[in-house]
């Protein structure tokens, strides 16, 4: 646990002036959220161009602060697991299923045994990786 806290304090220090440990950790989260939202915007814009693909969740760029940078989607006529296998074969690791949100998936009218494709973005991902994901 201490190493994880040290990591975020160091990340915050690399993003700006020093400050207390608490300030550096808070800065790390602020910078990470802003960066992850930039990547989420790139991913959402790219996915939105794919015919038959439906993103489940907020897609409005002005509302990205209202969501986490985990994007769930389905593609008409293609099972999520098929997409996952193809992407994993290209070393792009995504997941499928209901992701413990069974009721949400059910309310969206998606078969819970299929679920959605899920792509999670973190502060260590890059714009180039998002580009590769969209190819």
N, CA and C atoms as a LAMMPS dump frame, in Angstrom:
ITEM: TIMESTEP
0
ITEM: NUMBER OF ATOMS
405
ITEM: BOX BOUNDS ff ff ff
-5.0000000000000000e+02 5.0000000000000000e+02
-5.0000000000000000e+02 5.0000000000000000e+02
-5.0000000000000000e+02 5.0000000000000000e+02
ITEM: ATOMS id mol type element x y z
1 1 1 N 0.825 -1.19 0
2 1 2 C 0 0 0
3 1 3 C 0.869 1.253 0
4 2 1 N 1.94 1.225 0.776
5 2 2 C 2.825 2.385 0.845
6 2 3 C 3.428 2.691 -0.519
7 3 1 N 3.8 1.65 -1.258
8 3 2 C 4.388 1.859 -2.586
9 3 3 C 3.392 2.524 -3.527
10 4 1 N 2.123 2.148 -3.445
11 4 2 C 1.1 2.765 -4.3
12 4 3 C 0.931 4.243 -3.952
13 5 1 N 0.944 4.552 -2.683
14 5 2 C 0.821 5.95 -2.257
15 5 3 C 2.044 6.74 -2.71
16 6 1 N 3.226 6.147 -2.563
17 6 2 C 4.454 6.801 -3.032
18 6 3 C 4.394 7.059 -4.533
19 7 1 N 3.876 6.083 -5.274
20 7 2 C 3.758 6.231 -6.729
21 7 3 C 2.926 7.461 -7.074
22 8 1 N 1.767 7.609 -6.444
23 8 2 C 0.907 8.753 -6.756
24 8 3 C 1.53 10.066 -6.283
25 9 1 N 2.235 10.054 -5.178
26 9 2 C 2.925 11.265 -4.73
27 9 3 C 3.996 11.66 -5.746
28 10 1 N 4.736 10.677 -6.263
29 10 2 C 5.751 10.951 -7.285
30 10 3 C 5.111 11.429 -8.582
31 11 1 N 3.999 10.819 -8.949
32 11 2 C 3.287 11.235 -10.16
33 11 3 C 2.835 12.684 -10.027
34 12 1 N 2.31 13.036 -8.878
35 12 2 C 1.882 14.414 -8.638
36 12 3 C 3.045 15.384 -8.659
37 13 1 N 4.183 14.965 -8.133
38 13 2 C 5.376 15.82 -8.133
39 13 3 C 5.862 16.062 -9.553
40 14 1 N 5.763 15.043 -10.404
41 14 2 C 6.224 15.197 -11.788
42 14 3 C 5.279 16.07 -12.611
43 15 1 N 4.091 16.328 -12.088
44 15 2 C 3.091 17.109 -12.82
45 15 3 C 3.065 18.574 -12.403
46 16 1 N 3.944 18.966 -11.495
47 16 2 C 3.921 20.363 -11.074
48 16 3 C 4.838 20.621 -9.904
49 17 1 N 4.637 21.736 -9.279
50 17 2 C 5.456 22.125 -8.132
51 17 3 C 5.32 21.097 -7.017
52 18 1 N 6.259 21.165 -6.087
53 18 2 C 6.257 20.233 -4.962
54 18 3 C 4.984 20.272 -4.148
55 19 1 N 5.078 20.789 -2.966
56 19 2 C 3.928 20.806 -2.077
57 19 3 C 3.988 19.637 -1.121
58 20 1 N 3.008 19.57 -0.26
59 20 2 C 2.948 18.472 0.706
60 20 3 C 2.637 17.163 -0.02
61 21 1 N 2.868 16.077 0.664
62 21 2 C 2.557 14.755 0.094
63 21 3 C 1.085 14.701 -0.311
64 22 1 N 0.228 15.196 0.557
65 22 2 C -1.214 15.207 0.268
66 22 3 C -1.512 16.026 -0.994
67 23 1 N -0.878 17.181 -1.144
68 23 2 C -1.085 18.022 -2.324
69 23 3 C -0.586 17.33 -3.59
70 24 1 N 0.549 16.646 -3.487
71 24 2 C 1.087 15.934 -4.655
72 24 3 C 0.162 14.794 -5.073
73 25 1 N -0.39 14.077 -4.097
74 25 2 C -1.323 12.985 -4.408
75 25 3 C -2.59 13.55 -5.042
76 26 1 N -3.121 14.627 -4.493
77 26 2 C -4.319 15.257 -5.07
78 26 3 C -4.04 15.715 -6.495
79 27 1 N -2.854 16.3 -6.734
80 27 2 C -2.485 16.742 -8.08
81 27 3 C -2.396 15.544 -9.031
82 28 1 N -1.862 14.432 -8.553
83 28 2 C -1.764 13.23 -9.392
84 28 3 C -3.142 12.807 -9.873
85 29 1 N -4.112 12.825 -8.983
86 29 2 C -5.464 12.427 -9.38
87 29 3 C -6.081 13.44 -10.332
88 30 1 N -5.867 14.717 -10.094
89 30 2 C -6.401 15.748 -10.996
90 30 3 C -5.823 15.594 -12.399
91 31 1 N -4.506 15.441 -12.47
92 31 2 C -3.833 15.309 -13.76
93 31 3 C -4.249 14.008 -14.445
94 32 1 N -4.35 12.933 -13.683
95 32 2 C -4.746 11.638 -14.25
96 32 3 C -6.155 11.696 -14.824
97 33 1 N -7.072 12.299 -14.096
98 33 2 C -8.458 12.395 -14.568
99 33 3 C -8.526 13.206 -15.851
100 34 1 N -7.829 14.332 -15.9
101 34 2 C -7.842 15.165 -17.11
102 34 3 C -7.266 14.394 -18.296
103 35 1 N -6.169 13.691 -18.084
104 35 2 C -5.535 12.921 -19.155
105 35 3 C -6.428 11.764 -19.606
106 36 1 N -6.994 11.04 -18.657
107 36 2 C -7.886 9.928 -18.994
108 36 3 C -9.102 10.424 -19.765
109 37 1 N -9.622 11.595 -19.421
110 37 2 C -10.756 12.155 -20.162
111 37 3 C -10.371 12.493 -21.596
112 38 1 N -9.135 12.945 -21.808
113 38 2 C -8.653 13.209 -23.167
114 38 3 C -8.635 11.914 -23.973
115 39 1 N -8.127 10.849 -23.366
116 39 2 C -8.096 9.554 -24.053
117 39 3 C -9.504 9.009 -24.271
118 40 1 N -10.38 9.186 -23.287
119 40 2 C -11.766 8.718 -23.427
120 40 3 C -12.448 9.446 -24.573
121 41 1 N -12.204 10.742 -24.696
122 41 2 C -12.779 11.524 -25.8
123 41 3 C -12.307 10.956 -27.144
124 42 1 N -11.007 10.674 -27.248
125 42 2 C -10.449 10.1 -28.475
126 42 3 C -11.113 8.758 -28.791
127 43 1 N -11.249 7.914 -27.782
128 43 2 C -11.844 6.594 -27.983
129 43 3 C -13.313 6.706 -28.366
130 44 1 N -14.061 7.531 -27.658
131 44 2 C -15.492 7.686 -27.946
132 44 3 C -15.701 8.237 -29.351
133 45 1 N -14.909 9.236 -29.732
134 45 2 C -15.043 9.802 -31.079
135 45 3 C -14.752 8.751 -32.14
136 46 1 N -13.703 7.956 -31.93
137 46 2 C -13.361 6.918 -32.897
138 46 3 C -14.398 5.813 -32.964
139 47 1 N -14.873 5.365 -31.811
140 47 2 C -15.892 4.312 -31.793
141 47 3 C -17.194 4.797 -32.418
142 48 1 N -17.496 6.073 -32.236
143 48 2 C -18.745 6.635 -32.772
144 48 3 C -18.789 6.589 -34.293
145 49 1 N -17.64 6.48 -34.921
146 49 2 C -17.576 6.427 -36.384
147 49 3 C -17.801 5.024 -36.94
148 50 1 N -17.891 4.03 -36.078
149 50 2 C -18.029 2.641 -36.528
150 50 3 C -19.504 2.306 -36.685
151 51 1 N -19.868 1.941 -37.895
152 51 2 C -21.267 1.621 -38.198
153 51 3 C -21.726 0.409 -37.392
154 52 1 N -22.903 0.513 -36.814
155 52 2 C -23.495 -0.576 -36.051
156 52 3 C -23.026 -0.652 -34.608
157 53 1 N -22.086 0.213 -34.219
158 53 2 C -21.561 0.192 -32.857
159 53 3 C -22.359 1.159 -31.99
160 54 1 N -22.762 0.685 -30.817
161 54 2 C -23.508 1.506 -29.861
162 54 3 C -22.692 1.603 -28.575
163 55 1 N -22.362 2.824 -28.182
164 55 2 C -21.679 3.055 -26.912
165 55 3 C -22.752 3.19 -25.842
166 56 1 N -22.593 2.46 -24.759
167 56 2 C -23.562 2.507 -23.661
168 56 3 C -23.002 3.414 -22.567
169 57 1 N -23.596 4.57 -22.433
170 57 2 C -23.137 5.541 -21.443
171 57 3 C -23.024 6.916 -22.064
172 58 1 N -22.53 7.825 -21.298
173 58 2 C -22.397 9.218 -21.728
174 58 3 C -21.36 9.316 -22.841
175 59 1 N -21.734 9.975 -23.937
176 59 2 C -20.809 10.183 -25.052
177 59 3 C -20.584 11.659 -25.359
178 60 1 N -21.361 12.524 -24.751
179 60 2 C -21.231 13.964 -24.974
180 60 3 C -19.887 14.435 -24.42
181 61 1 N -19.012 14.995 -25.271
182 61 2 C -17.695 15.437 -24.801
183 61 3 C -17.757 16.447 -23.655
184 62 1 N -18.826 17.206 -23.579
185 62 2 C -18.97 18.204 -22.515
186 62 3 C -19.352 17.57 -21.174
187 63 1 N -19.696 16.282 -21.189
188 63 2 C -20.147 15.616 -19.962
189 63 3 C -19.193 14.503 -19.51
190 64 1 N -17.991 14.472 -20.054
191 64 2 C -17.064 13.391 -19.703
192 64 3 C -16.738 13.347 -18.215
193 65 1 N -16.812 14.475 -17.537
194 65 2 C -16.541 14.493 -16.095
195 65 3 C -17.593 13.715 -15.312
196 66 1 N -18.714 13.389 -15.961
197 66 2 C -19.794 12.655 -15.3
198 66 3 C -19.644 11.141 -15.427
199 67 1 N -18.579 10.694 -16.07
200 67 2 C -18.394 9.258 -16.252
201 67 3 C -16.961 8.878 -15.917
202 68 1 N -16.723 7.602 -15.808
203 68 2 C -15.358 7.11 -15.659
204 68 3 C -14.848 6.744 -17.051
205 69 1 N -13.533 6.632 -17.231
206 69 2 C -13.005 6.341 -18.563
207 69 3 C -13.031 4.854 -18.918
208 70 1 N -14.14 4.23 -18.63
209 70 2 C -14.371 2.843 -19.029
210 70 3 C -15.525 2.881 -20.01
211 71 1 N -15.269 2.419 -21.226
212 71 2 C -16.25 2.522 -22.299
213 71 3 C -16.818 1.138 -22.574
214 72 1 N -18.14 1.037 -22.558
215 72 2 C -18.831 -0.219 -22.871
216 72 3 C -19.589 -0.038 -24.168
217 73 1 N -19.537 -1.066 -25.013
218 73 2 C -20.243 -0.965 -26.286
219 73 3 C -20.66 -2.333 -26.792
220 74 1 N -21.573 -2.308 -27.734
221 74 2 C -21.983 -3.499 -28.47
222 74 3 C -21.937 -3.152 -29.951
223 75 1 N -21.833 -4.19 -30.765
224 75 2 C -21.857 -4.02 -32.215
225 75 3 C -22.943 -4.93 -32.758
226 76 1 N -23.833 -4.334 -33.518
227 76 2 C -24.952 -5.082 -34.082
228 76 3 C -24.449 -6.286 -34.876
229 77 1 N -24.971 -7.462 -34.523
230 77 2 C -24.661 -8.681 -35.264
231 77 3 C -23.367 -9.371 -34.874
232 78 1 N -22.632 -8.829 -33.912
233 78 2 C -21.371 -9.454 -33.483
234 78 3 C -21.405 -9.623 -31.965
235 79 1 N -21.183 -10.834 -31.513
236 79 2 C -21.186 -11.079 -30.072
237 79 3 C -19.957 -10.432 -29.432
238 80 1 N -20.126 -9.85 -28.262
239 80 2 C -18.999 -9.205 -27.584
240 80 3 C -17.776 -10.113 -27.433
241 81 1 N -17.984 -11.371 -27.103
242 81 2 C -16.853 -12.277 -26.913
243 81 3 C -16.043 -12.448 -28.198
244 82 1 N -16.698 -12.4 -29.355
245 82 2 C -15.996 -12.488 -30.639
246 82 3 C -15.072 -11.287 -30.812
247 83 1 N -15.57 -10.108 -30.49
248 83 2 C -14.76 -8.89 -30.577
249 83 3 C -13.578 -8.979 -29.616
250 84 1 N -13.834 -9.434 -28.406
251 84 2 C -12.779 -9.556 -27.4
252 84 3 C -11.684 -10.502 -27.876
253 85 1 N -12.055 -11.656 -28.396
254 85 2 C -11.055 -12.621 -28.877
255 85 3 C -10.199 -12.016 -29.982
256 86 1 N -10.848 -11.315 -30.926
257 86 2 C -10.1 -10.703 -32.033
258 86 3 C -9.144 -9.625 -31.526
259 87 1 N -9.611 -8.801 -30.616
260 87 2 C -8.756 -7.729 -30.1
261 87 3 C -7.632 -8.289 -29.232
262 88 1 N -7.941 -9.275 -28.403
263 88 2 C -6.908 -9.891 -27.563
264 88 3 C -5.817 -10.527 -28.414
265 89 1 N -6.194 -11.102 -29.553
266 89 2 C -5.217 -11.704 -30.46
267 89 3 C -4.246 -10.657 -31.005
268 90 1 N -4.66 -9.401 -31.001
269 90 2 C -3.812 -8.284 -31.447
270 90 3 C -3.13 -7.586 -30.26
271 91 1 N -3.14 -8.244 -29.105
272 91 2 C -2.562 -7.69 -27.868
273 91 3 C -3.248 -6.414 -27.404
274 92 1 N -4.523 -6.314 -27.688
275 92 2 C -5.36 -5.234 -27.172
276 92 3 C -6.325 -5.91 -26.214
277 93 1 N -6.13 -5.676 -24.94
278 93 2 C -6.851 -6.439 -23.937
279 93 3 C -8.081 -5.7 -23.44
280 94 1 N -9.213 -6.246 -23.821
281 94 2 C -10.527 -5.73 -23.45
282 94 3 C -11.316 -6.901 -22.875
283 95 1 N -12.482 -6.626 -22.329
284 95 2 C -13.271 -7.652 -21.667
285 95 3 C -14.689 -7.638 -22.198
286 96 1 N -15.389 -8.724 -21.921
287 96 2 C -16.814 -8.759 -22.261
288 96 3 C -17.582 -9.357 -21.092
289 97 1 N -18.88 -9.138 -21.128
290 97 2 C -19.75 -9.667 -20.088
291 97 3 C -20.583 -8.56 -19.481
292 98 1 N -21.209 -8.887 -18.356
293 98 2 C -22.027 -7.873 -17.679
294 98 3 C -21.198 -7.086 -16.664
295 99 1 N -19.962 -7.53 -16.405
296 99 2 C -19.033 -6.806 -15.535
297 99 3 C -19.645 -6.444 -14.186
298 100 1 N -20.399 -7.37 -13.64
299 100 2 C -21.054 -7.212 -12.332
300 100 3 C -22.117 -6.12 -12.327
301 101 1 N -22.536 -5.711 -13.514
302 101 2 C -23.621 -4.726 -13.633
303 101 3 C -24.789 -5.411 -14.34
304 102 1 N -25.151 -6.573 -13.833
305 102 2 C -26.179 -7.403 -14.445
306 102 3 C -27.463 -6.616 -14.669
307 103 1 N -27.928 -5.902 -13.66
308 103 2 C -29.2 -5.185 -13.767
309 103 3 C -29.129 -4.077 -14.811
310 104 1 N -28.012 -3.376 -14.886
311 104 2 C -27.856 -2.322 -15.898
312 104 3 C -27.914 -2.929 -17.294
313 105 1 N -27.166 -3.999 -17.502
314 105 2 C -27.166 -4.671 -18.805
315 105 3 C -28.574 -5.147 -19.141
316 106 1 N -29.246 -5.719 -18.168
317 106 2 C -30.622 -6.192 -18.365
318 106 3 C -31.541 -5.029 -18.746
319 107 1 N -31.452 -3.908 -18.032
320 107 2 C -32.304 -2.747 -18.307
321 107 3 C -32.015 -2.14 -19.679
322 108 1 N -30.79 -2.303 -20.169
323 108 2 C -30.454 -1.815 -21.508
324 108 3 C -30.985 -2.739 -22.603
325 109 1 N -31.554 -3.871 -22.196
326 109 2 C -32.093 -4.814 -23.173
327 109 3 C -31.029 -5.684 -23.822
328 110 1 N -29.891 -5.774 -23.185
329 110 2 C -28.789 -6.585 -23.697
330 110 3 C -28.83 -7.931 -22.988
331 111 1 N -28.732 -9.036 -23.732
332 111 2 C -28.723 -10.343 -23.068
333 111 3 C -27.575 -10.417 -22.051
334 112 1 N -27.906 -10.727 -20.814
335 112 2 C -26.888 -10.716 -19.764
336 112 3 C -25.812 -11.774 -19.978
337 113 1 N -26.135 -12.844 -20.691
338 113 2 C -25.114 -13.858 -20.955
339 113 3 C -24.1 -13.368 -21.986
340 114 1 N -24.451 -12.342 -22.759
341 114 2 C -23.527 -11.754 -23.728
342 114 3 C -22.842 -10.529 -23.148
343 115 1 N -23.612 -9.62 -22.616
344 115 2 C -23.068 -8.391 -22.058
345 115 3 C -22.564 -7.438 -23.116
346 116 1 N -21.511 -6.739 -22.773
347 116 2 C -20.948 -5.688 -23.618
348 116 3 C -19.446 -5.909 -23.746
349 117 1 N -18.829 -5.19 -24.678
350 117 2 C -17.372 -5.109 -24.727
351 117 3 C -16.991 -3.941 -23.827
352 118 1 N -15.952 -4.11 -23.06
353 118 2 C -15.55 -3.079 -22.104
354 118 3 C -14.081 -2.742 -22.304
355 119 1 N -13.815 -1.448 -22.484
356 119 2 C -12.442 -0.96 -22.62
357 119 3 C -12.174 -0.01 -21.462
358 120 1 N -11.172 -0.312 -20.684
359 120 2 C -10.807 0.548 -19.564
360 120 3 C -9.562 1.358 -19.891
361 121 1 N -9.618 2.644 -19.594
362 121 2 C -8.495 3.551 -19.83
363 121 3 C -7.922 3.955 -18.478
364 122 1 N -6.596 4.044 -18.418
365 122 2 C -5.933 4.499 -17.2
366 122 3 C -4.86 5.526 -17.555
367 123 1 N -4.316 6.158 -16.548
368 123 2 C -3.344 7.233 -16.764
369 123 3 C -2.064 6.757 -17.435
370 124 1 N -1.809 5.467 -17.472
371 124 2 C -0.598 4.954 -18.107
372 124 3 C -0.822 4.556 -19.563
373 125 1 N -2.054 4.662 -20.064
374 125 2 C -2.31 4.409 -21.48
375 125 3 C -1.882 5.619 -22.3
376 126 1 N -1.73 5.403 -23.619
377 126 2 C -1.29 6.488 -24.498
378 126 3 C -2.297 6.71 -25.621
379 127 1 N -2.208 7.877 -26.244
380 127 2 C -3.056 8.178 -27.399
381 127 3 C -2.758 7.2 -28.53
382 128 1 N -1.499 6.784 -28.664
383 128 2 C -1.138 5.81 -29.697
384 128 3 C -1.839 4.478 -29.451
385 129 1 N -1.942 4.06 -28.2
386 129 2 C -2.646 2.812 -27.886
387 129 3 C -4.13 2.924 -28.217
388 130 1 N -4.716 4.08 -27.961
389 130 2 C -6.122 4.273 -28.323
390 130 3 C -6.261 4.188 -29.833
391 131 1 N -5.336 4.793 -30.561
392 131 2 C -5.352 4.71 -32.023
393 131 3 C -5.269 3.277 -32.511
394 132 1 N -4.392 2.476 -31.908
395 132 2 C -4.276 1.061 -32.272
396 132 3 C -5.574 0.32 -31.978
397 133 1 N -6.195 0.64 -30.87
398 133 2 C -7.459 0.006 -30.494
399 133 3 C -8.526 0.288 -31.538
400 134 1 N -8.513 1.481 -32.078
401 134 2 C -9.54 1.879 -33.047
402 134 3 C -9.297 1.317 -34.444
403 135 1 N -8.099 0.806 -34.715
404 135 2 C -7.8 0.279 -36.058
405 135 3 C -8.533 -0.977 -36.324
